[in-house]
Amino acid sequence: MSPHPCFSETIDRRTHDALYDWARASYGASDDWNTLYLNGLALGRLNPFWRERIKQDWQEELSEVSDDLYLQTDNWLAMGDGLQHLAHEWKRLGLLHGWRDEKFDVCDDAGKVLFAWNAPPSARSDSHEPSRPPQRTGAKPTAAGIFG
């Protein structure tokens, strides 16, 4: 397993902004959501609750630039471990529900395993209450699909 994922494509800033505009129009997302970056790659937007929660609980390097939040680790395996720790801690605190402890391999487009991922329920960004867990389709998630 490689500590460096290979992304077939990433979402550029313009596309992230367009998705955010759509979320604001469709779901009433407010203007105070900020972009979350994992090892330099933009993942999506965070509302103030999750932004502060990550700042409080993240145990690795964290920085803020122009209100965007950057989580940085030495490699993607460490990033996965850090995110896994957050998810387990938030489950313990009652912030995430519906945990099924399912493990998935995150693969590149060629099917090569990049790292294992313990899938927590999807957390809605419009509140601190999570949505229902994702339905398992049998398809392997790809790094591009998870990290944008």
Sequence and secondary structure as in RCSB ss.txt:
>XXXX:A:sequence
MSPHPCFSETIDRRTHDALYDWARASYGASDDWNTLYLNGLALGRLNPFWRERIKQDWQEELSEVSDDLYLQTDN
WLAMGDGLQHLAHEWKRLGLLHGWRDEKFDVCDDAGKVLFAWNAPPSARSDSHEPSRPPQRTGAKPTAAGIFG
>XXXX:A:secstr
  SS   S    HHHHHHHHHHHHHHH   TT EEEEETTEEEEEE HHHHHHHHHH  SEEEEETTEEEEE SS
HHHHHHHHHHHHHHHHHTTSS     EEEEEE TT  EEEEEEE     TTSSS        S   BHHHHH 
